[in-house]
């Protein structure tokens, strides 16, 4: 088991990387922006509760990556990456529901679910890497 000083030294090499430079954050932000645009139209745009919830889940992914990185400790970063990964699962569930109830056509749904899966996999890989250091 590592002590806090070892954890901080291990994390120090990542401190030169801004959260904006992380590919998982870039993709998560792009996904949130896309969802904002898509959720404005049609029946989706009229369902204020669902639209708000899916947008919050999408924004939460990128926000938690950024918040964890800005806290500047390995433990906090990993904790927030897990939260972001959980939000990705929430978002994917909401996308499946949006497709089933006709708010998203199949092409948009496939594309968005692919991006969520990619972000989730990237988060998992980053968590694994950080925890092994």
N, CA, C and O atoms as CSV, one atom per row, in Angstrom:
chain,resi,resn,atom,element,x,y,z
A,1,UNK,N,N,0.844,-1.184,0.000
A,1,UNK,CA,C,0.000,0.000,0.000
A,1,UNK,C,C,0.889,1.248,0.000
A,1,UNK,O,O,1.830,1.357,0.786
A,2,UNK,N,N,0.576,2.169,-0.882
A,2,UNK,CA,C,1.388,3.375,-0.969
A,2,UNK,C,C,0.901,4.427,0.013
A,2,UNK,O,O,-0.289,4.506,0.318
A,3,UNK,N,N,1.838,5.236,0.506
A,3,UNK,CA,C,1.410,6.317,1.378
A,3,UNK,C,C,1.074,7.535,0.515
A,3,UNK,O,O,1.271,7.522,-0.700
A,4,UNK,N,N,0.568,8.578,1.157
A,4,UNK,CA,C,0.096,9.759,0.432
A,4,UNK,C,C,1.208,10.438,-0.368
A,4,UNK,O,O,0.962,10.948,-1.460
A,5,UNK,N,N,2.436,10.446,0.174
A,5,UNK,CA,C,3.543,11.085,-0.546
A,5,UNK,C,C,3.867,10.348,-1.838
A,5,UNK,O,O,4.122,10.969,-2.870
A,6,UNK,N,N,3.857,9.023,-1.775
A,6,UNK,CA,C,4.109,8.234,-2.990
A,6,UNK,C,C,3.017,8.485,-4.019
A,6,UNK,O,O,3.292,8.609,-5.213
A,7,UNK,N,N,1.769,8.558,-3.544
A,7,UNK,CA,C,0.649,8.806,-4.448
A,7,UNK,C,C,0.815,10.158,-5.132
A,7,UNK,O,O,0.588,10.279,-6.336
A,8,UNK,N,N,1.205,11.163,-4.378
A,8,UNK,CA,C,1.377,12.496,-4.944
A,8,UNK,C,C,2.525,12.532,-5.955
A,8,UNK,O,O,2.407,13.177,-6.997
A,9,UNK,N,N,3.626,11.850,-5.661
A,9,UNK,CA,C,4.750,11.798,-6.614
A,9,UNK,C,C,4.324,11.107,-7.894
A,9,UNK,O,O,4.679,11.544,-8.989
A,10,UNK,N,N,3.567,10.033,-7.762
A,10,UNK,CA,C,3.104,9.287,-8.926
A,10,UNK,C,C,2.202,10.162,-9.795
A,10,UNK,O,O,2.265,10.105,-11.023
A,11,UNK,N,N,1.374,10.960,-9.155
A,11,UNK,CA,C,0.432,11.802,-9.885
A,11,UNK,C,C,1.123,13.031,-10.459
A,11,UNK,O,O,0.627,13.628,-11.415
A,12,UNK,N,N,2.251,13.412,-9.893
A,12,UNK,CA,C,2.910,14.653,-10.290
A,12,UNK,C,C,3.195,14.721,-11.793
A,12,UNK,O,O,3.076,15.785,-12.400
A,13,UNK,N,N,3.574,13.583,-12.395
A,13,UNK,CA,C,3.893,13.631,-13.826
A,13,UNK,C,C,2.683,14.015,-14.665
A,13,UNK,O,O,2.842,14.550,-15.762
A,14,UNK,N,N,1.483,13.753,-14.172
A,14,UNK,CA,C,0.278,14.145,-14.910
A,14,UNK,C,C,-0.083,15.599,-14.677
A,14,UNK,O,O,-0.912,16.142,-15.407
A,15,UNK,N,N,0.507,16.244,-13.687
A,15,UNK,CA,C,0.106,17.605,-13.369
A,15,UNK,C,C,0.454,18.585,-14.481
A,15,UNK,O,O,-0.065,19.701,-14.496
A,16,UNK,N,N,1.316,18.196,-15.406
A,16,UNK,CA,C,1.627,19.077,-16.522
A,16,UNK,C,C,0.547,18.998,-17.602
A,16,UNK,O,O,0.495,19.840,-18.498
A,17,UNK,N,N,-0.302,17.997,-17.514
A,17,UNK,CA,C,-1.376,17.847,-18.493
A,17,UNK,C,C,-2.618,18.567,-17.980
A,17,UNK,O,O,-3.084,18.312,-16.870
A,18,UNK,N,N,-3.146,19.470,-18.801
A,18,UNK,CA,C,-4.395,20.143,-18.461
A,18,UNK,C,C,-5.552,19.203,-18.784
A,18,UNK,O,O,-5.437,18.360,-19.673
A,19,UNK,N,N,-6.663,19.343,-18.071
A,19,UNK,CA,C,-7.792,18.473,-18.372
A,19,UNK,C,C,-8.251,18.643,-19.814
A,19,UNK,O,O,-8.753,17.700,-20.425
A,20,UNK,N,N,-8.080,19.844,-20.356
A,20,UNK,CA,C,-8.474,20.101,-21.745
A,20,UNK,C,C,-7.654,19.291,-22.747
A,20,UNK,O,O,-8.071,19.106,-23.891
A,21,UNK,N,N,-6.486,18.808,-22.315
A,21,UNK,CA,C,-5.626,18.009,-23.192
A,21,UNK,C,C,-5.990,16.527,-23.189
A,21,UNK,O,O,-5.519,15.774,-24.041
A,22,UNK,N,N,-6.816,16.104,-22.247
A,22,UNK,CA,C,-7.201,14.703,-22.156
A,22,UNK,C,C,-8.218,14.364,-23.247
A,22,UNK,O,O,-9.249,15.025,-23.372
A,23,UNK,N,N,-7.921,13.343,-24.023
A,23,UNK,CA,C,-8.807,12.953,-25.124
A,23,UNK,C,C,-10.196,12.559,-24.617
A,23,UNK,O,O,-11.198,12.839,-25.275
A,24,UNK,N,N,-10.260,11.915,-23.457
A,24,UNK,CA,C,-11.565,11.523,-22.919
A,24,UNK,C,C,-12.407,12.756,-22.586
A,24,UNK,O,O,-13.621,12.738,-22.785
A,25,UNK,N,N,-11.786,13.820,-22.084
A,25,UNK,CA,C,-12.520,15.050,-21.792
A,25,UNK,C,C,-12.989,15.709,-23.095
A,25,UNK,O,O,-14.125,16.176,-23.179
A,26,UNK,N,N,-12.128,15.749,-24.098
A,26,UNK,CA,C,-12.494,16.357,-25.383
A,26,UNK,C,C,-13.704,15.665,-25.995
A,26,UNK,O,O,-14.635,16.323,-26.459
A,27,UNK,N,N,-13.687,14.338,-25.994
A,27,UNK,CA,C,-14.805,13.590,-26.568
A,27,UNK,C,C,-16.068,13.768,-25.727
A,27,UNK,O,O,-17.161,13.898,-26.278
A,28,UNK,N,N,-15.932,13.776,-24.421
A,28,UNK,CA,C,-17.093,13.967,-23.543
A,28,UNK,C,C,-17.715,15.346,-23.752
A,28,UNK,O,O,-18.940,15.472,-23.777
A,29,UNK,N,N,-16.894,16.369,-23.901
A,29,UNK,CA,C,-17.415,17.721,-24.136
A,29,UNK,C,C,-18.137,17.795,-25.475
A,29,UNK,O,O,-19.219,18.374,-25.574
A,30,UNK,N,N,-17.536,17.209,-26.499
A,30,UNK,CA,C,-18.161,17.192,-27.826
A,30,UNK,C,C,-19.510,16.481,-27.776
A,30,UNK,O,O,-20.481,16.930,-28.384
A,31,UNK,N,N,-19.559,15.382,-27.054
A,31,UNK,CA,C,-20.797,14.625,-26.904
A,31,UNK,C,C,-21.876,15.474,-26.228
A,31,UNK,O,O,-23.029,15.462,-26.658
A,32,UNK,N,N,-21.518,16.198,-25.188
A,32,UNK,CA,C,-22.480,17.062,-24.492
A,32,UNK,C,C,-23.010,18.148,-25.422
A,32,UNK,O,O,-24.207,18.434,-25.425
A,33,UNK,N,N,-22.129,18.750,-26.205
A,33,UNK,CA,C,-22.546,19.794,-27.141
A,33,UNK,C,C,-23.502,19.214,-28.191
A,33,UNK,O,O,-24.512,19.834,-28.523
A,34,UNK,N,N,-23.182,18.029,-28.708
A,34,UNK,CA,C,-24.053,17.368,-29.684
A,34,UNK,C,C,-25.427,17.082,-29.083
A,34,UNK,O,O,-26.451,17.288,-29.735
A,35,UNK,N,N,-25.444,16.612,-27.849
A,35,UNK,CA,C,-26.722,16.303,-27.213
A,35,UNK,C,C,-27.563,17.544,-26.997
A,35,UNK,O,O,-28.786,17.490,-27.125
A,36,UNK,N,N,-26.934,18.652,-26.673
A,36,UNK,CA,C,-27.681,19.899,-26.533
A,36,UNK,C,C,-28.378,20.247,-27.844
A,36,UNK,O,O,-29.549,20.626,-27.841
A,37,UNK,N,N,-27.674,20.122,-28.956
A,37,UNK,CA,C,-28.262,20.446,-30.259
A,37,UNK,C,C,-29.385,19.486,-30.621
A,37,UNK,O,O,-30.458,19.909,-31.051
A,38,UNK,N,N,-29.135,18.201,-30.446
A,38,UNK,CA,C,-30.117,17.181,-30.832
A,38,UNK,C,C,-31.375,17.258,-29.969
A,38,UNK,O,O,-32.479,17.026,-30.460
A,39,UNK,N,N,-31.213,17.581,-28.694
A,39,UNK,CA,C,-32.355,17.562,-27.779
A,39,UNK,C,C,-33.224,18.815,-27.871
A,39,UNK,O,O,-34.194,18.938,-27.124
A,40,UNK,N,N,-32.906,19.731,-28.753
A,40,UNK,CA,C,-33.708,20.940,-28.905
A,40,UNK,C,C,-34.950,20.734,-29.767
A,40,UNK,O,O,-35.947,21.434,-29.595
A,41,UNK,N,N,-34.895,19.781,-30.688
A,41,UNK,CA,C,-35.969,19.679,-31.672
A,41,UNK,C,C,-37.040,18.658,-31.353
A,41,UNK,O,O,-36.870,17.793,-30.494
A,42,UNK,N,N,-38.143,18.779,-32.063
A,42,UNK,CA,C,-39.221,17.803,-32.023
A,42,UNK,C,C,-39.786,17.552,-30.641
A,42,UNK,O,O,-39.783,18.434,-29.782
A,43,UNK,N,N,-40.272,16.333,-30.437
A,43,UNK,CA,C,-40.843,15.939,-29.142
A,43,UNK,C,C,-39.794,15.971,-28.034
A,43,UNK,O,O,-40.103,16.256,-26.877
A,44,UNK,N,N,-38.558,15.676,-28.404
A,44,UNK,CA,C,-37.460,15.712,-27.436
A,44,UNK,C,C,-37.395,17.095,-26.788
A,44,UNK,O,O,-37.285,17.216,-25.568
A,45,UNK,N,N,-37.462,18.115,-27.606
A,45,UNK,CA,C,-37.370,19.485,-27.118
A,45,UNK,C,C,-38.521,19.891,-26.219
A,45,UNK,O,O,-38.383,20.811,-25.413
A,46,UNK,N,N,-39.662,19.212,-26.347
A,46,UNK,CA,C,-40.842,19.537,-25.544
A,46,UNK,C,C,-40.869,18.793,-24.209
A,46,UNK,O,O,-41.597,19.182,-23.296
A,47,UNK,N,N,-40.082,17.732,-24.094
A,47,UNK,CA,C,-40.044,16.932,-22.867
A,47,UNK,C,C,-38.962,17.514,-21.957
A,47,UNK,O,O,-37.832,17.027,-21.908
A,48,UNK,N,N,-39.343,18.562,-21.244
A,48,UNK,CA,C,-38.357,19.334,-20.482
A,48,UNK,C,C,-37.649,18.508,-19.417
A,48,UNK,O,O,-36.448,18.680,-19.209
A,49,UNK,N,N,-38.357,17.625,-18.746
A,49,UNK,CA,C,-37.745,16.809,-17.696
A,49,UNK,C,C,-36.695,15.864,-18.248
A,49,UNK,O,O,-35.578,15.794,-17.736
A,50,UNK,N,N,-37.059,15.137,-19.296
A,50,UNK,CA,C,-36.120,14.183,-19.887
A,50,UNK,C,C,-34.955,14.906,-20.551
A,50,UNK,O,O,-33.803,14.493,-20.423
A,51,UNK,N,N,-35.261,15.978,-21.253
A,51,UNK,CA,C,-34.211,16.760,-21.918
A,51,UNK,C,C,-33.210,17.287,-20.894
A,51,UNK,O,O,-32.002,17.239,-21.129
A,52,UNK,N,N,-33.699,17.787,-19.765
A,52,UNK,CA,C,-32.819,18.299,-18.719
A,52,UNK,C,C,-31.965,17.177,-18.130
A,52,UNK,O,O,-30.772,17.364,-17.891
A,53,UNK,N,N,-32.571,16.021,-17.898
A,53,UNK,CA,C,-31.839,14.912,-17.288
A,53,UNK,C,C,-30.741,14.378,-18.206
A,53,UNK,O,O,-29.632,14.113,-17.742
A,54,UNK,N,N,-31.026,14.216,-19.488
A,54,UNK,CA,C,-30.022,13.682,-20.413
A,54,UNK,C,C,-28.899,14.690,-20.616
A,54,UNK,O,O,-27.736,14.313,-20.765
A,55,UNK,N,N,-29.248,15.963,-20.621
A,55,UNK,CA,C,-28.216,16.994,-20.748
A,55,UNK,C,C,-27.318,17.018,-19.512
A,55,UNK,O,O,-26.099,17.145,-19.634
A,56,UNK,N,N,-27.909,16.898,-18.332
A,56,UNK,CA,C,-27.108,16.896,-17.095
A,56,UNK,C,C,-26.146,15.717,-17.068
A,56,UNK,O,O,-24.992,15.862,-16.664
A,57,UNK,N,N,-26.621,14.549,-17.500
A,57,UNK,CA,C,-25.746,13.368,-17.520
A,57,UNK,C,C,-24.582,13.592,-18.475
A,57,UNK,O,O,-23.439,13.266,-18.154
A,58,UNK,N,N,-24.871,14.148,-19.648
A,58,UNK,CA,C,-23.818,14.382,-20.645
A,58,UNK,C,C,-22.793,15.398,-20.134
A,58,UNK,O,O,-21.587,15.190,-20.266
A,59,UNK,N,N,-23.272,16.482,-19.559
A,59,UNK,CA,C,-22.375,17.517,-19.037
A,59,UNK,C,C,-21.566,16.983,-17.853
A,59,UNK,O,O,-20.415,17.375,-17.656
A,60,UNK,N,N,-22.162,16.099,-17.077
A,60,UNK,CA,C,-21.503,15.547,-15.896
A,60,UNK,C,C,-20.240,14.768,-16.240
A,60,UNK,O,O,-19.290,14.768,-15.457
A,61,UNK,N,N,-20.210,14.114,-17.377
A,61,UNK,CA,C,-19.027,13.324,-17.745
A,61,UNK,C,C,-17.804,14.233,-17.858
A,61,UNK,O,O,-16.803,14.031,-17.171
A,62,UNK,N,N,-17.897,15.233,-18.731
A,62,UNK,CA,C,-16.762,16.146,-18.923
A,62,UNK,C,C,-16.465,16.936,-17.654
A,62,UNK,O,O,-15.302,17.170,-17.325
A,63,UNK,N,N,-17.508,17.345,-16.943
A,63,UNK,CA,C,-17.321,18.152,-15.735
A,63,UNK,C,C,-16.570,17.387,-14.652
A,63,UNK,O,O,-15.707,17.951,-13.980
A,64,UNK,N,N,-16.890,16.116,-14.480
A,64,UNK,CA,C,-16.204,15.334,-13.444
A,64,UNK,C,C,-14.762,15.032,-13.810
A,64,UNK,O,O,-13.903,14.970,-12.930
A,65,UNK,N,N,-14.481,14.845,-15.086
A,65,UNK,CA,C,-13.089,14.678,-15.512
A,65,UNK,C,C,-12.302,15.935,-15.152
A,65,UNK,O,O,-11.214,15.858,-14.581
A,66,UNK,N,N,-12.868,17.092,-15.493
A,66,UNK,CA,C,-12.198,18.364,-15.214
A,66,UNK,C,C,-12.044,18.603,-13.716
A,66,UNK,O,O,-10.969,18.982,-13.252
A,67,UNK,N,N,-13.112,18.383,-12.965
A,67,UNK,CA,C,-13.048,18.630,-11.526
A,67,UNK,C,C,-12.011,17.734,-10.853
A,67,UNK,O,O,-11.237,18.194,-10.014
A,68,UNK,N,N,-11.999,16.478,-11.219
A,68,UNK,CA,C,-11.026,15.560,-10.629
A,68,UNK,C,C,-9.599,15.952,-10.949
A,68,UNK,O,O,-8.728,15.899,-10.081
A,69,UNK,N,N,-9.355,16.343,-12.178
A,69,UNK,CA,C,-8.001,16.745,-12.582
A,69,UNK,C,C,-7.574,18.007,-11.845
A,69,UNK,O,O,-6.421,18.132,-11.433
A,70,UNK,N,N,-8.495,18.931,-11.681
A,70,UNK,CA,C,-8.167,20.198,-11.023
A,70,UNK,C,C,-7.919,20.039,-9.525
A,70,UNK,O,O,-7.303,20.914,-8.916
A,71,UNK,N,N,-8.370,18.975,-8.931
A,71,UNK,CA,C,-8.139,18.748,-7.495
A,71,UNK,C,C,-6.694,18.343,-7.222
A,71,UNK,O,O,-6.237,18.400,-6.080
A,72,UNK,N,N,-5.983,17.940,-8.251
A,72,UNK,CA,C,-4.531,17.735,-8.206
A,72,UNK,C,C,-4.043,16.647,-7.257
A,72,UNK,O,O,-2.897,16.696,-6.810
A,73,UNK,N,N,-4.877,15.676,-6.942
A,73,UNK,CA,C,-4.394,14.495,-6.228
A,73,UNK,C,C,-4.862,13.273,-7.006
A,73,UNK,O,O,-5.934,13.279,-7.611
A,74,UNK,N,N,-4.065,12.251,-6.982
A,74,UNK,CA,C,-4.395,11.035,-7.717
A,74,UNK,C,C,-5.708,10.428,-7.232
A,74,UNK,O,O,-6.551,10.030,-8.036
A,75,UNK,N,N,-5.873,10.360,-5.926
A,75,UNK,CA,C,-7.084,9.770,-5.367
A,75,UNK,C,C,-8.345,10.497,-5.800
A,75,UNK,O,O,-9.334,9.869,-6.177
A,76,UNK,N,N,-8.309,11.815,-5.745
A,76,UNK,CA,C,-9.476,12.610,-6.151
A,76,UNK,C,C,-9.731,12.490,-7.653
A,76,UNK,O,O,-10.879,12.420,-8.092
A,77,UNK,N,N,-8.660,12.467,-8.428
A,77,UNK,CA,C,-8.818,12.339,-9.880
A,77,UNK,C,C,-9.484,11.007,-10.216
A,77,UNK,O,O,-10.447,10.965,-10.982
A,78,UNK,N,N,-8.975,9.931,-9.647
A,78,UNK,CA,C,-9.545,8.603,-9.917
A,78,UNK,C,C,-10.998,8.556,-9.450
A,78,UNK,O,O,-11.850,8.014,-10.155
A,79,UNK,N,N,-11.295,9.108,-8.286
A,79,UNK,CA,C,-12.667,9.111,-7.771
A,79,UNK,C,C,-13.614,9.817,-8.742
A,79,UNK,O,O,-14.714,9.332,-9.004
A,80,UNK,N,N,-13.189,10.945,-9.265
A,80,UNK,CA,C,-14.030,11.689,-10.203
A,80,UNK,C,C,-14.117,10.995,-11.567
A,80,UNK,O,O,-15.126,11.117,-12.261
A,81,UNK,N,N,-13.072,10.274,-11.949
A,81,UNK,CA,C,-13.154,9.489,-13.182
A,81,UNK,C,C,-14.200,8.381,-13.051
A,81,UNK,O,O,-14.924,8.091,-14.003
A,82,UNK,N,N,-14.276,7.767,-11.875
A,82,UNK,CA,C,-15.316,6.761,-11.626
A,82,UNK,C,C,-16.715,7.395,-11.705
A,82,UNK,O,O,-17.642,6.801,-12.256
A,83,UNK,N,N,-16.855,8.588,-11.158
A,83,UNK,CA,C,-18.146,9.281,-11.224
A,83,UNK,C,C,-18.497,9.584,-12.679
A,83,UNK,O,O,-19.640,9.400,-13.098
A,84,UNK,N,N,-17.506,10.052,-13.452
A,84,UNK,CA,C,-17.725,10.326,-14.873
A,84,UNK,C,C,-18.143,9.053,-15.607
A,84,UNK,O,O,-19.033,9.086,-16.457
A,85,UNK,N,N,-17.507,7.946,-15.282
A,85,UNK,CA,C,-17.839,6.662,-15.905
A,85,UNK,C,C,-19.275,6.258,-15.564
A,85,UNK,O,O,-19.998,5.736,-16.413
A,86,UNK,N,N,-19.677,6.501,-14.327
A,86,UNK,CA,C,-21.061,6.242,-13.932
A,86,UNK,C,C,-22.036,7.105,-14.710
A,86,UNK,O,O,-23.100,6.638,-15.118
A,87,UNK,N,N,-21.674,8.365,-14.915
A,87,UNK,CA,C,-22.525,9.260,-15.706
A,87,UNK,C,C,-22.624,8.793,-17.157
A,87,UNK,O,O,-23.656,8.976,-17.802
A,88,UNK,N,N,-21.557,8.193,-17.663
A,88,UNK,CA,C,-21.603,7.641,-19.022
A,88,UNK,C,C,-22.626,6.506,-19.100
A,88,UNK,O,O,-23.366,6.398,-20.078
A,89,UNK,N,N,-22.664,5.664,-18.070
A,89,UNK,CA,C,-23.670,4.603,-18.029
A,89,UNK,C,C,-25.078,5.162,-17.961
A,89,UNK,O,O,-25.991,4.662,-18.618
A,90,UNK,N,N,-25.246,6.205,-17.159
A,90,UNK,CA,C,-26.544,6.880,-17.071
A,90,UNK,C,C,-26.946,7.448,-18.428
A,90,UNK,O,O,-28.086,7.286,-18.864
A,91,UNK,N,N,-26.004,8.112,-19.089
A,91,UNK,CA,C,-26.292,8.707,-20.392
A,91,UNK,C,C,-26.657,7.644,-21.423
A,91,UNK,O,O,-27.591,7.834,-22.202
A,92,UNK,N,N,-25.934,6.534,-21.435
A,92,UNK,CA,C,-26.239,5.483,-22.408
A,92,UNK,C,C,-27.651,4.945,-22.180
A,92,UNK,O,O,-28.391,4.706,-23.135
A,93,UNK,N,N,-28.017,4.757,-20.931
A,93,UNK,CA,C,-29.375,4.300,-20.614
A,93,UNK,C,C,-30.410,5.290,-21.152
A,93,UNK,O,O,-31.412,4.886,-21.742
A,94,UNK,N,N,-30.167,6.566,-20.949
A,94,UNK,CA,C,-31.101,7.590,-21.417
A,94,UNK,C,C,-31.165,7.642,-22.937
A,94,UNK,O,O,-32.229,7.896,-23.501
A,95,UNK,N,N,-30.040,7.405,-23.608
A,95,UNK,CA,C,-30.046,7.349,-25.068
A,95,UNK,C,C,-30.874,6.164,-25.567
A,95,UNK,O,O,-31.611,6.287,-26.546
A,96,UNK,N,N,-30.751,5.028,-24.899
A,96,UNK,CA,C,-31.552,3.853,-25.264
A,96,UNK,C,C,-33.042,4.141,-25.104
A,96,UNK,O,O,-33.856,3.762,-25.945
A,97,UNK,N,N,-33.382,4.816,-24.014
A,97,UNK,CA,C,-34.779,5.188,-23.790
A,97,UNK,C,C,-35.238,6.185,-24.851
A,97,UNK,O,O,-36.325,6.041,-25.410
A,98,UNK,N,N,-34.412,7.197,-25.131
A,98,UNK,CA,C,-34.760,8.210,-26.138
A,98,UNK,C,C,-35.004,7.563,-27.499
A,98,UNK,O,O,-35.903,7.973,-28.232
A,99,UNK,N,N,-34.212,6.564,-27.830
A,99,UNK,CA,C,-34.410,5.848,-29.096
A,99,UNK,C,C,-35.723,5.061,-29.059
A,99,UNK,O,O,-36.501,5.098,-30.012
A,100,UNK,N,N,-35.961,4.360,-27.968
A,100,UNK,CA,C,-37.166,3.532,-27.852
A,100,UNK,C,C,-38.455,4.344,-27.904
A,100,UNK,O,O,-39.465,3.863,-28.417
A,101,UNK,N,N,-38.435,5.561,-27.383
A,101,UNK,CA,C,-39.658,6.368,-27.383
A,101,UNK,C,C,-39.746,7.313,-28.573
A,101,UNK,O,O,-40.663,8.129,-28.664
A,102,UNK,N,N,-38.785,7.196,-29.485
A,102,UNK,CA,C,-38.853,7.942,-30.736
A,102,UNK,C,C,-38.258,9.336,-30.716
A,102,UNK,O,O,-38.471,10.104,-31.654
A,103,UNK,N,N,-37.521,9.682,-29.681
A,103,UNK,CA,C,-36.878,10.992,-29.628
A,103,UNK,C,C,-35.610,11.037,-30.471
A,103,UNK,O,O,-35.206,12.108,-30.924
A,104,UNK,N,N,-34.985,9.897,-30.682
A,104,UNK,CA,C,-33.777,9.797,-31.501
A,104,UNK,C,C,-34.005,8.785,-32.602
A,104,UNK,O,O,-34.549,7.707,-32.364
A,105,UNK,N,N,-33.586,9.136,-33.814
A,105,UNK,CA,C,-33.643,8.137,-34.880
A,105,UNK,C,C,-32.482,7.167,-34.683
A,105,UNK,O,O,-31.533,7.445,-33.951
A,106,UNK,N,N,-32.583,6.033,-35.349
A,106,UNK,CA,C,-31.607,4.967,-35.133
A,106,UNK,C,C,-30.180,5.417,-35.450
A,106,UNK,O,O,-29.250,5.063,-34.725
A,107,UNK,N,N,-29.995,6.189,-36.518
A,107,UNK,CA,C,-28.650,6.620,-36.911
A,107,UNK,C,C,-28.003,7.484,-35.830
A,107,UNK,O,O,-26.844,7.271,-35.472
A,108,UNK,N,N,-28.758,8.467,-35.307
A,108,UNK,CA,C,-28.223,9.313,-34.231
A,108,UNK,C,C,-27.960,8.491,-32.980
A,108,UNK,O,O,-26.941,8.672,-32.313
A,109,UNK,N,N,-28.871,7.596,-32.665
A,109,UNK,CA,C,-28.723,6.778,-31.463
A,109,UNK,C,C,-27.465,5.920,-31.537
A,109,UNK,O,O,-26.708,5.839,-30.569
A,110,UNK,N,N,-27.242,5.284,-32.676
A,110,UNK,CA,C,-26.054,4.437,-32.839
A,110,UNK,C,C,-24.784,5.266,-32.678
A,110,UNK,O,O,-23.857,4.865,-31.975
A,111,UNK,N,N,-24.751,6.410,-33.327
A,111,UNK,CA,C,-23.576,7.282,-33.269
A,111,UNK,C,C,-23.294,7.757,-31.837
A,111,UNK,O,O,-22.152,7.725,-31.380
A,112,UNK,N,N,-24.334,8.193,-31.145
A,112,UNK,CA,C,-24.156,8.703,-29.790
A,112,UNK,C,C,-23.780,7.590,-28.814
A,112,UNK,O,O,-22.920,7.783,-27.955
A,113,UNK,N,N,-24.417,6.433,-28.942
A,113,UNK,CA,C,-24.077,5.305,-28.056
A,113,UNK,C,C,-22.635,4.856,-28.288
A,113,UNK,O,O,-21.946,4.483,-27.339
A,114,UNK,N,N,-22.175,4.887,-29.529
A,114,UNK,CA,C,-20.790,4.543,-29.836
A,114,UNK,C,C,-19.835,5.509,-29.120
A,114,UNK,O,O,-18.833,5.089,-28.540
A,115,UNK,N,N,-20.155,6.790,-29.168
A,115,UNK,CA,C,-19.303,7.793,-28.527
A,115,UNK,C,C,-19.296,7.629,-27.006
A,115,UNK,O,O,-18.254,7.771,-26.368
A,116,UNK,N,N,-20.453,7.332,-26.435
A,116,UNK,CA,C,-20.520,7.112,-24.986
A,116,UNK,C,C,-19.682,5.893,-24.610
A,116,UNK,O,O,-18.928,5.927,-23.638
A,117,UNK,N,N,-19.818,4.823,-25.380
A,117,UNK,CA,C,-19.024,3.619,-25.113
A,117,UNK,C,C,-17.530,3.910,-25.211
A,117,UNK,O,O,-16.734,3.398,-24.424
A,118,UNK,N,N,-17.163,4.737,-26.185
A,118,UNK,CA,C,-15.751,5.078,-26.361
A,118,UNK,C,C,-15.236,5.881,-25.163
A,118,UNK,O,O,-14.155,5.603,-24.645
A,119,UNK,N,N,-16.007,6.870,-24.728
A,119,UNK,CA,C,-15.612,7.664,-23.563
A,119,UNK,C,C,-15.487,6.762,-22.334
A,119,UNK,O,O,-14.524,6.866,-21.574
A,120,UNK,N,N,-16.463,5.883,-22.147
A,120,UNK,CA,C,-16.444,4.978,-21.000
A,120,UNK,C,C,-15.210,4.073,-21.020
A,120,UNK,O,O,-14.567,3.865,-19.991
A,121,UNK,N,N,-14.890,3.543,-22.188
A,121,UNK,CA,C,-13.698,2.691,-22.316
A,121,UNK,C,C,-12.423,3.490,-22.046
A,121,UNK,O,O,-11.504,2.989,-21.398
A,122,UNK,N,N,-12.364,4.711,-22.529
A,122,UNK,CA,C,-11.197,5.561,-22.292
A,122,UNK,C,C,-11.047,5.861,-20.802
A,122,UNK,O,O,-9.937,5.854,-20.268
A,123,UNK,N,N,-12.173,6.124,-20.136
A,123,UNK,CA,C,-12.128,6.380,-18.700
A,123,UNK,C,C,-11.653,5.147,-17.951
A,123,UNK,O,O,-10.832,5.244,-17.039
A,124,UNK,N,N,-12.168,3.989,-18.337
A,124,UNK,CA,C,-11.739,2.749,-17.702
A,124,UNK,C,C,-10.252,2.508,-17.857
A,124,UNK,O,O,-9.578,2.104,-16.909
A,125,UNK,N,N,-9.737,2.756,-19.058
A,125,UNK,CA,C,-8.307,2.568,-19.313
A,125,UNK,C,C,-7.469,3.563,-18.509
A,125,UNK,O,O,-6.420,3.205,-17.975
A,126,UNK,N,N,-7.931,4.803,-18.425
A,126,UNK,CA,C,-7.202,5.814,-17.657
A,126,UNK,C,C,-7.203,5.462,-16.167
A,126,UNK,O,O,-6.177,5.582,-15.498
A,127,UNK,N,N,-8.340,5.034,-15.658
A,127,UNK,CA,C,-8.427,4.623,-14.257
A,127,UNK,C,C,-7.453,3.486,-13.987
A,127,UNK,O,O,-6.712,3.517,-13.004
A,128,UNK,N,N,-7.454,2.486,-14.856
A,128,UNK,CA,C,-6.573,1.320,-14.680
A,128,UNK,C,C,-5.114,1.756,-14.665
A,128,UNK,O,O,-4.335,1.306,-13.825
A,129,UNK,N,N,-4.748,2.630,-15.593
A,129,UNK,CA,C,-3.364,3.122,-15.677
A,129,UNK,C,C,-2.988,3.892,-14.408
A,129,UNK,O,O,-1.919,3.671,-13.839
A,130,UNK,N,N,-3.855,4.782,-13.975
A,130,UNK,CA,C,-3.547,5.602,-12.796
A,130,UNK,C,C,-3.455,4.753,-11.529
A,130,UNK,O,O,-2.622,5.015,-10.661
A,131,UNK,N,N,-4.299,3.749,-11.426
A,131,UNK,CA,C,-4.289,2.909,-10.219
A,131,UNK,C,C,-3.085,1.972,-10.179
A,131,UNK,O,O,-2.700,1.499,-9.110
A,132,UNK,N,N,-2.487,1.702,-11.346
A,132,UNK,CA,C,-1.350,0.784,-11.371
A,132,UNK,C,C,-0.026,1.503,-11.111
A,132,UNK,O,O,1.007,0.858,-10.934
A,133,UNK,N,N,-0.054,2.800,-11.089
A,133,UNK,CA,C,1.189,3.571,-10.867
A,133,UNK,C,C,1.565,3.635,-9.410
A,133,UNK,O,O,2.577,4.242,-9.060
